[in-house]
């Protein structure tokens, strides 16, 4: 397990995980990339499916004849646009304003049509509303998971935790590895993540949590500060994440 505070390099790239390097047990390549206005980046993979999600800015995403574009003010007040393609494809992202994207890739032998997920395609829900005096209520944006993209080896979504609330609650685990990329609204904003047997980590803007299968994980954000998280799960061969939750037995009574 790892909780990290990665920095952007001189090219505006922050590496969260690499299948052949950093946090390789997550089984995913994950980058956060800043793109200056007028610039573009291109990604091509022979054996991996790819996904690009816009966190802020304005971009055009292109894969062959498929083109999608959109503007996102920020992660707290606006929804993402995303492009998802199978192996053997190329994605080009061109920025018409200073922008930030999350790039995600993993091995997948299956072939499937490239898809652009516009804001209207995002599956929106509210979790834990009315429970525990709303102390764990949060807003969830699911881009794709096993229900609408069973051909993929990935799950991609977002959580916006309301100020002062807990989320990813009850403490739970699943066999599949998961990565959280956190963003906070201001430099002084903070929260906390508890992994496994309550191993504590301070969350600040740009933190990343890497949770191997079987480790519980739960978060809380400070009053006054909502917390954003892009959550990314890698299905296991023959064992996909299908909203899988194994609640810590000490807290199971809350579900009864």
Order of alpha helices (4+ residues) and beta strands (2+ residues): beta-beta-beta-beta-beta-beta-beta-beta-beta-beta-beta-beta-beta-beta-beta-beta-beta-beta-beta-beta
